[in-house]
């Protein structure tokens, strides 16, 4: 099956450029198969070979949902994103909820004030100023971004 080898090469090329979760890679490979100009029976064979390809990549440590989740959490925390935003993003990418909660706990053990620092980064990036007339606006902006009321209230009063 020369087509299966080319699909495996495509998956490796994709992973060399982007990090991905298993479910996301599954979606990418299905889209690639749909775009291929081959017979339906060959497409069916390729669809059935996707789990084998993902398993091979996982065994070779080219794809790992736990590492993906941790790297995304680190990246988003640095960008000023909230815990809720990060959870929703990872769920959308197909990471299991147990892996998400474990990764968040692990990250919180390493960086206990990460959410507060992330909120401060959000304030700096969005240029939320400290003034009594803008307090409610800033509070609602942060709430829409997914930060908790208590955290927003404390940080906006400090800044």
C-alpha positions as CSV (number, residue, x, y, z in Angstrom):
1,X,0.0,0.0,0.0
2,X,1.9,3.0,-1.3
3,X,-0.9,5.3,-0.4
4,X,-0.7,4.4,3.3
5,X,3.0,5.2,3.3
6,X,2.3,8.6,1.7
7,X,-0.3,9.3,4.4
8,X,2.2,8.4,7.1
9,X,4.7,10.8,5.6
10,X,2.1,13.5,5.4
11,X,1.4,13.0,9.2
12,X,5.1,13.2,10.0
13,X,5.5,16.3,7.9
14,X,2.5,17.9,9.6
15,X,3.9,17.0,13.1
16,X,7.3,18.4,12.2
17,X,5.6,21.8,11.6
18,X,2.9,21.8,14.2
19,X,2.2,20.1,17.5
20,X,-1.1,18.3,17.6
21,X,-3.3,16.2,19.7
22,X,-4.4,12.7,18.6
23,X,-7.9,13.8,17.8
24,X,-6.8,16.8,15.9
25,X,-4.3,14.8,13.8
26,X,-7.1,12.3,13.1
27,X,-9.2,15.2,11.7
28,X,-6.3,16.5,9.7
29,X,-5.7,13.1,8.1
30,X,-9.4,12.6,7.3
31,X,-9.5,15.9,5.6
32,X,-6.3,15.0,3.6
33,X,-8.0,11.7,2.5
34,X,-11.1,13.5,1.4
35,X,-9.0,15.8,-0.8
36,X,-7.1,12.9,-2.4
37,X,-8.2,12.0,-5.9
38,X,-8.4,8.2,-5.5
39,X,-11.1,5.6,-5.7
40,X,-13.7,5.2,-2.9
41,X,-12.4,1.8,-1.8
42,X,-8.9,3.2,-1.4
43,X,-10.3,6.0,0.6
44,X,-12.1,3.5,2.8
45,X,-8.9,1.6,3.4
46,X,-7.0,4.8,4.3
47,X,-9.8,5.8,6.7
48,X,-9.4,2.5,8.5
49,X,-5.6,2.8,8.6
50,X,-5.7,6.2,10.5
51,X,-5.8,4.6,14.0
52,X,-2.8,2.4,13.1
53,X,-0.8,5.5,11.9
54,X,-1.7,7.4,15.0
55,X,-0.6,4.5,17.2
56,X,2.7,4.2,15.4
57,X,3.3,7.9,15.9
58,X,2.4,7.7,19.5
59,X,4.7,4.7,20.1
60,X,7.5,6.7,18.5
61,X,6.7,9.6,20.8
62,X,5.9,11.9,17.9
63,X,2.5,12.6,19.3
64,X,1.6,12.9,23.0
65,X,-1.6,14.5,24.4
66,X,-0.1,15.1,27.8
67,X,2.9,17.0,26.4
68,X,0.7,18.9,24.0
69,X,-1.6,20.0,26.8
70,X,1.3,21.1,29.0
71,X,2.9,23.1,26.2
72,X,-0.4,24.8,25.3
73,X,-1.0,25.6,29.0
74,X,2.4,27.2,29.3
75,X,2.0,29.1,26.1
76,X,-1.5,30.4,26.9
77,X,-0.6,31.4,30.5
78,X,2.3,33.4,29.1
79,X,0.0,35.1,26.6
80,X,-2.5,36.2,29.3
81,X,-5.3,33.7,28.8
82,X,-7.5,32.4,31.6
83,X,-7.9,28.9,32.9
84,X,-11.4,28.7,31.4
85,X,-10.1,29.7,28.0
86,X,-7.3,27.1,28.2
87,X,-9.7,24.3,29.2
88,X,-12.1,25.1,26.4
89,X,-9.3,25.2,23.8
90,X,-7.9,21.9,24.9
91,X,-11.4,20.3,24.9
92,X,-12.0,21.6,21.4
93,X,-8.7,20.0,20.3
94,X,-9.8,16.6,21.6
95,X,-7.8,16.3,24.8
96,X,-9.5,14.2,27.4
97,X,-10.8,16.1,30.5
98,X,-8.7,13.9,32.9
99,X,-5.5,14.8,31.0
100,X,-6.5,18.5,31.1
101,X,-7.2,18.6,34.8
102,X,-3.9,16.7,35.6
103,X,-1.9,19.0,33.4
104,X,-3.5,22.1,35.0
105,X,-2.8,20.7,38.4
106,X,0.8,19.9,37.5
107,X,1.3,23.4,36.0
108,X,-0.3,25.0,39.2
109,X,2.1,23.1,41.4
110,X,5.1,24.5,39.4
111,X,3.6,28.1,39.1
112,X,1.2,28.8,42.0
113,X,0.4,32.4,40.9
114,X,0.1,31.7,37.2
115,X,-3.5,32.8,36.8
116,X,-2.8,36.1,38.6
117,X,0.2,36.7,36.4
118,X,-1.8,35.8,33.4
119,X,-4.5,38.3,34.4
120,X,-1.9,41.0,34.8
121,X,-0.6,40.2,31.3
122,X,-4.1,40.5,30.0
123,X,-4.5,43.9,31.6
124,X,-1.2,45.1,30.2
125,X,-2.0,43.8,26.7
126,X,-5.5,45.2,26.6
127,X,-4.4,48.5,28.1
128,X,-7.0,48.4,30.8
129,X,-6.5,51.6,32.8
130,X,-7.1,52.2,36.5
131,X,-10.0,54.7,36.7
132,X,-13.3,54.6,38.6
133,X,-15.4,55.2,35.5
134,X,-13.7,52.4,33.6
135,X,-13.7,49.8,36.4
136,X,-17.0,48.2,35.4
137,X,-16.0,48.0,31.7
138,X,-12.6,46.5,32.6
139,X,-14.3,44.0,34.9
140,X,-16.7,42.9,32.2
141,X,-13.8,42.6,29.6
142,X,-11.9,40.3,31.9
143,X,-15.0,38.3,32.8
144,X,-15.6,37.7,29.1
145,X,-12.0,36.5,28.7
146,X,-12.8,33.9,31.4
147,X,-11.2,35.2,34.5
148,X,-13.1,34.8,37.8
149,X,-14.8,37.8,39.4
150,X,-12.7,37.7,42.6
151,X,-9.5,37.6,40.6
152,X,-10.6,40.5,38.4
153,X,-11.8,42.5,41.3
154,X,-8.6,42.1,43.2
155,X,-6.3,42.8,40.3
156,X,-8.2,45.8,39.0
157,X,-8.2,47.4,42.5
158,X,-4.4,46.8,42.8
159,X,-3.4,48.1,39.4
